[in-house]
């Protein structure tokens, strides 16, 4: 067992601890936060990223749910702001208010929590300026996928509408202990303020529509969206009824959501 991991990783927590110093520096260097930024590390583990973050940022908060890892963090960094809690219970607004500035988030994210964290950050984007996340490469490729590709789907549409995601580089499985079965990737998200992205359509309605479309991605939209259109006699515009969801760009889904919203919820 690597020296920096003084306990057995828990599979139930999806723990894969990074131990390669070069990759640590590369991931931390992907943050575009200024030196006086408030940085939040989610899932700090035993402090591989934390050590490098401490060299660069004075305002650092780390979040970790494993009490064993929390003990290690306190021992290594006695004056560090460590929050022992579930990342999904974080109050992003309160964290941002404490420091009076937007947050810059970084995380070596457990694979089984990637989607949850992605949507939590999206919902909190009023308080989050950017996030640098490591995740399964397959998920990263779906996030940045272009319309018409096999990997284009729900994550692609929603993440590209409310953020600017950039797949920066791949991360070998060999830099983790224990080694995962998959290759990872580092993605940086720059978030769009809510006022800009939400003015045209309700985000909850948009997500519902996009999920319905891609949950039956092999069907044409007139069939996958028939729950809202068939009984109301609504015809989809722009010949979209005969198209499949992967042929629509993110902005097209906004237009489609507006069109249906006006005929369903505001009729």
Secondary structure, 3 states (H helix, E strand, C coil): CCCCCCCCCCHHHCCCEECCHHHHHHHHHCCCCCCCCEEEEECCCCCHHHHHHHHHCCEEEEEECCHHHHHHHHHHCCCCEEEECCHHHCCHHHHHHHHCCCEEEEEECCHHHHHHHHHHHHHCCCCEEEEEEEEEHHHHHHHHCCCCCCCCCHHHHHHHHHEEEEEEEEECHHHEECCCCCCEEEEEEEECCHHHHCCCCCHHHHHHHHHHHHHCCCCEHHHHCHHHHCCCCCCCCCCHHHCEHHHCCHHHHHHHHHHHHHHHCCC
